[in-house]
Amino acid sequence: MKAAFLGLGAIGQPMAAAIVRAGFPVAVWNRTAERARMLGEATGARVARSPAEAARGADVVITCLPTSPDVESLLGGEDGLLMGMREGSVLVDCTSGDPSTSRRIAARLAERGIGFLDAPVSGGVSGAEQGALTVMVGGDPGLLEHVRPVLKAFGKKIVHCGAIGAGDALKAVNNALLAVHIWSAAEGLATLVKAGVSPDIALDVINASSGRSNASMNLIPERVLTRAFPRTFRLALLDKDIGIAAQVAREQKVPAPLLQLTADLFRVAHGELGEIADHVEAVKLVEQWAGVEIA
Ligand code: NDP
């Protein structure tokens, strides 16, 4: 099976490298060509000059861009994906996308006999480097079985979630929960530090008790207490994900005041901290408001 990979950002780059390592012929394209050139040099992937050129001859085309509208923008035009993709091939979109745009993309591809799966991932950059991501897939289960060998290069747990858009919805809700946990843990710890409890002791107890989460067990000890704040997943992208979760809740007529409040808080944090800040840096805003450092 021949593959193409478009979008060599923080997570796309190790995912593409994993597909090359698994032995599939891969063509890569990235908006900033230098990133594609470097990956080509490091892995032997074929470097394409346009989305159409990457997609030509590919059985499966994988995209991993910030948003679904970014993916949609690559479809049309002389150099677009639709010029390169052949009937019978499949677009697997690993973007953490939004269900309604995914459905629109799928409909456009279906007119040309091209399949579509929304297939966002979780597990972070380290999961991608280890080929151990979770992949949540929406769309035709038969298509998933067809492309599964390629997805297995970077995915350890590959789950069919439902119709087109189901993977996007699940990913958005998962990330909204991540955001709730980061923000609530930060508020709780800021409170405890001000009340005279050391954050190490607070986390030791919380992590042996029912208030624990991935934020309290991993993110805060490794990234906040150390003040390392490594940049692995942009706050701007988490802001986008919570917005999608809140939007899906509205569409489904589920009252979700907590998700909406979290979406609002992360929008403020994104505005304050900028485009390149990591998602865990949202804690800095809680610290600033509280006038205390969780350290
Ligand atoms: P980055 O911001 O690191 O990279 C984004 C990539 O998309 C870059 O290659 C960028 O190109 C390209 N790009 C951006 N806009 C466009 C556009 N309009 N047209 C074409 N290419 C574009 O993002 P990540 O790799 O971190 O994330 C990608 C997706 O994966 C997102 O949806 C994110 O939510 C999701 N995700 C990320 C995780 C992580 O840990 N990083 C974990 C799980 C999911 P250029 O090089 O030119 O800027």
Boltz pocket constraint, residues with backbone or C-beta under 6 A from the ligand:
constraints:
  - pocket:
      binder: B
      contacts: [[A, 7], [A, 8], [A, 9], [A, 10], [A, 11], [A, 12], [A, 13], [A, 30], [A, 31], [A, 32], [A, 35], [A, 64], [A, 65], [A, 66], [A, 67], [A, 70], [A, 73], [A, 74], [A, 94], [A, 95], [A, 96], [A, 97], [A, 121], [A, 122], [A, 123], [A, 124], [A, 125], [A, 232], [A, 233], [A, 234], [A, 237], [A, 238]]
      max_distance: 6.0
